[in-house]
């Protein structure tokens, strides 16, 4: 558009309206599990802030010492069940009643994964 004095008016195009981030649609607490050849660990992440809300691992000093005295493994299905129970108790202490489960590509609802999830349910945490 031209103005009477010869200057051109710059047209301002408003920026496109972006859709909300996908994290706004996800459940706020995500459960992630990791199983190595020696240890079992699970953590609950608060997605909007990307912080760890609670975690439990068979690498923790108190658990390792107790399991070494009892000659128990830190990587089998029984250890996974104990980690799930411990994590469930910690979540309820922090007033987190429900979590959403995130599976890795190779994880199935079987073995250690099942032990962690079942013990979380028994502790009173709802799985979404």
C-alpha positions in Angstrom: 0.0 0.0 0.0 1.3 3.4 -0.8 0.7 6.4 1.5 0.3 9.9 0.1 3.9 10.9 0.9 5.5 8.1 -1.1 6.4 5.8 1.9 5.3 2.3 1.7 3.5 0.8 4.6 4.8 -2.5 5.8 2.2 -5.2 6.2 2.5 -7.1 9.4 1.6 -10.7 9.1 0.7 -12.3 12.4 2.7 -15.4 13.3 0.9 -18.7 12.8 -1.0 -20.0 15.8 1.0 -23.0 17.0 -0.7 -26.1 18.5 -0.1 -26.7 22.1 2.9 -28.9 22.9 2.2 -32.6 23.0 3.3 -32.7 26.7 0.2 -30.8 27.6 -1.9 -33.8 26.4 0.2 -36.5 28.1 -0.2 -37.6 31.7 2.0 -35.6 33.9 3.9 -38.5 35.6 5.7 -41.0 33.4 7.2 -44.3 34.6 10.4 -45.4 32.9 12.2 -48.6 33.7 15.7 -49.7 33.0 17.2 -53.2 33.3 20.9 -53.8 33.0 22.8 -57.1 33.4 23.5 -56.2 37.0 20.7 -53.9 38.3 17.1 -52.9 38.0 16.0 -49.3 38.2 12.7 -47.4 37.8 12.0 -43.7 37.9 8.9 -41.5 37.6 9.4 -38.3 35.6 7.2 -35.2 35.9 6.9 -34.5 32.1 6.0 -30.7 32.1 9.1 -29.8 34.2 11.3 -32.7 33.1 12.4 -33.5 36.6 12.5 -36.9 38.4 9.7 -37.1 40.9 10.8 -40.3 42.5 13.1 -43.2 41.7 14.2 -46.6 43.1 17.1 -48.7 42.1 18.9 -51.9 43.2 22.1 -49.8 43.2 21.0 -47.9 46.3 23.5 -48.5 49.1 21.0 -49.7 51.7 19.3 -52.2 49.4 22.6 -53.5 48.0 23.9 -54.1 51.5 20.7 -55.9 52.6 20.7 -58.1 49.5 24.4 -58.9 49.8 23.8 -60.2 53.3 20.8 -62.2 52.3 22.7 -63.6 49.2 20.0 -62.2 46.9 20.4 -61.1 43.3 20.1 -57.4 42.3 18.8 -58.2 38.8 16.2 -60.9 38.8 12.4 -60.8 38.8 12.2 -60.8 42.7 14.5 -57.7 42.7 12.3 -56.0 40.2 9.2 -56.7 42.3 11.0 -55.2 45.4 12.0 -52.1 43.4 8.4 -51.7 42.2 7.1 -52.0 45.8 9.6 -49.4 47.0 8.9 -47.0 44.2 5.1 -47.3 44.9 5.6 -46.5 48.6 7.7 -43.5 47.7 5.1 -42.2 45.2 2.3 -42.5 47.7 4.4 -40.5 50.2 4.7 -37.7 47.6 1.0 -37.8 46.9 1.3 -39.2 43.3 -1.6 -41.6 43.0 -1.2 -42.5 39.3 1.5 -42.8 36.6 1.6 -43.4 32.9 3.9 -46.3 31.8 6.4 -45.7 29.0 7.7 -48.9 27.4 10.9 -49.1 25.5 10.8 -50.7 22.1 12.0 -54.1 23.3 10.0 -54.2 26.5 6.9 -56.4 26.8 4.6 -57.0 29.7 6.5 -60.0 30.8 9.2 -61.0 33.4 10.8 -58.0 35.2 8.5 -55.4 33.6 5.5 -57.3 34.8 7.0 -57.7 38.3 7.6 -53.9 38.6 4.1 -53.0 37.3 2.3 -55.6 39.4 4.1 -54.5 42.6 3.3 -50.9 41.8 -0.4 -51.8 41.6 -0.2 -53.7 44.8 1.3 -50.7 46.5 -1.7 -48.7 45.5 -0.5 -46.7 42.5 -2.8 -46.6 39.6 -1.3 -47.3 36.1 -2.6 -45.3 33.2 
